[in-house]
Amino acid sequence: MTYQYNDFDRAFLAERNAQFRAQVARRIDGSLTEDEFKPLRLMNGLYLQLHAYMLRVAIPYGTLRSAQMRQLAMIAERWDKGYGHFTTRQNIQYNWPKLRDVPDMLDALGEVGLHAIQTSGNTIRNVTADHFAGAAADEIADPRPVAELLRQWSTDHPEFQFLPRKFKIAITGSPNDRAVTKAHDIGLRMVERNGEPGFEVIVGGGLGRTPMIGKIIRDFLPKADLLPYVEAIVSVYNLLGRRDNKYKARIKITVHEHGIDEIRARVEERFAAIRPQFSGVDQQMLASIEAQFAPPDFKTAPTDAFEAERTRNPAFRSWTDTNLTPHRAPGYAIVSVSLKKHGATPGDATADQMRRLADLAERYGHDELRISHEQNVILPHVHQSDLPALYATLRDADLATANIGLASDIIACPGMDYCALATARSIPIAQEIATRIDALKIEHEVGHLKIKISGCINACGHHHVGHVGILGLDRAGVENYQITLGGDGTETAAIGTRTGPGFPADEIVPAIERIILAYLDLRDSEDETFLQTYARVGMEPFKTALYEQKEKAHAA
């Protein structure tokens, strides 16, 4: 189950949308200049990109119902170009709306309990979560009720609408971190102590031009103290954070400049002062929210058909090997649907594909879908007996690519094809790499490999924590791509190390190919992952493959 809007939620959203409709009308008739309109549109998730406006819609903690996914499909067809782009922040972006249509789009979103509030601006952005939440076999507890509590608390919070810089929170309920918590302003990892649930609280993570791994400010925070403690952190940052230089305004710089010990002392002092003000109201809210996230009524059925189809159909077996994850309920599986068909735009889904996924969730998945930060779609609750039929439908919809977690499952930002901040293209490079990997027929041999691409230093493609990271830059008007190795976005998070000089656009795909082939030569067994090999042999063998082999190829 998922959170359902109540009367207050619906009234609040209707009022906000009506307010913005009036602001759009004033912009169209010239009463507002673009400079005057800009802060108003950003409060409602509307950007002005290279070619058109872009509307960024929040998908809180990545969870959707079938009706919501169908509405996203309708919006894509009616007011955009028939597709949407799922992002690394569990949002969906529409890249081609007309300004006059945006209020109607927001009203359509409101009809199904979705919005674009605080998907931009110097405020608390969409709270993201583990995309397997509520289903994963390794989970301590479903973190989404806490994420919903944080969403309600942060929406239009009067103190936090004009922070020094944007602020991002991620939460996971599992010891295996699938939410990249250590690369967020606040990361929350659920832990247990003496049977009591609580959180490891991490602050000061972030990527961008100054990538940093977050630091632990509390190794155990009781669940009941979470909301006042998070408010204490944001309050301290709001006072200490720099406003003189936007490049030094994120909380990671505040923590770096003041030190974690001073930040911890200030947060604890603030926490002690404000904790009594909550007086249990937050826990009453949390209890009512938790009731809406009760697990579905899981069915019991034979799994013989699933095993028989795996034996009979090699393509189905390959898909189940890569795209299924163990579920906490017997007989069930978590299904990851790849939006990374070789040569496709990572994260894009057509309206027809969205509707197909909604139908599958309704028929086989207890009416739940998730959007992952890796730009794929998850059906979190599918019984194994339904997997053959589900797979057949996915194949018909061109959504059955068996590459989750493999080298062609590439994260990529929109880059210079859409983004006004980008300095290089991301999408074509991702497409070319995936196409080349498919042609080599080696990605199943290579196994688990995270390639991530950003088209500028802002790092929306998370390249710093890619096993292989690619950063596109402008070098005297020419696109140049730097490579980093050894990044990690999990509980053992690490920032990748730059290999050396970058590569022009026509050389980056061969460079990535050399890295992958070098890994196959260097690993000591088929079970040794890329990160394990890199940790064992270091950077030098990969640099040799990258640069010396390049020179030999040029000389030949």
Sequence and secondary structure as in RCSB ss.txt:
>XXXX:A:sequence
MTYQYNDFDRAFLAERNAQFRAQVARRIDGSLTEDEFKPLRLMNGLYLQLHAYMLRVAIPYGTLRSAQMRQLAMI
AERWDKGYGHFTTRQNIQYNWPKLRDVPDMLDALGEVGLHAIQTSGNTIRNVTADHFAGAAADEIADPRPVAELL
RQWSTDHPEFQFLPRKFKIAITGSPNDRAVTKAHDIGLRMVERNGEPGFEVIVGGGLGRTPMIGKIIRDFLPKAD
LLPYVEAIVSVYNLLGRRDNKYKARIKITVHEHGIDEIRARVEERFAAIRPQFSGVDQQMLASIEAQFAPPDFKT
APTDAFEAERTRNPAFRSWTDTNLTPHRAPGYAIVSVSLKKHGATPGDATADQMRRLADLAERYGHDELRISHEQ
NVILPHVHQSDLPALYATLRDADLATANIGLASDIIACPGMDYCALATARSIPIAQEIATRIDALKIEHEVGHLK
IKISGCINACGHHHVGHVGILGLDRAGVENYQITLGGDGTETAAIGTRTGPGFPADEIVPAIERIILAYLDLRDS
EDETFLQTYARVGMEPFKTALYEQKEKAHAA
>XXXX:A:secstr
      HHHHHHHHHHHHHHHHHHHHHHTTSS HHHHHHHHHTTTEEE SSSEEEEEE GGGEE HHHHHHHHHH
HHHHSSSEEEE TTSEEEES   GGGHHHHHHHHHHTT B TTSSSSSB   EE TTTTTBTT SS  HHHHHHH
HHHHTT TTSSS SS B EEEESSSS  S GGGSSEEEEEEEETTEEEEEEEES B TTS B  EEEEEEEEGGG
HHHHHHHHHHHHHHHS  S GGG SHHHHHHHH HHHHHHHHHHHHHHHHHHHTTHHHHHHHHHHHTT       
   HHHHHHHHH HHHHHHHHHHEEEBSSTTEEEEEE S  TTS TTEEEHHHHHHHHHHHHHHSTT EEE TTS
 EEEEEEEGGGHHHHHHHHHHTT     TTSTT  EE  GGGT SS SS SHHHHHHHHHHHHHHT HHHH S  
EEEESSTT TT GGGSSEEEEEEEETTEEEEEEEE  B STT B  EE SS EEHHHHHHHHHHHHHHHHHH SS
TT  HHHHHHHH SHHHHIIIIIHHHHHHH 
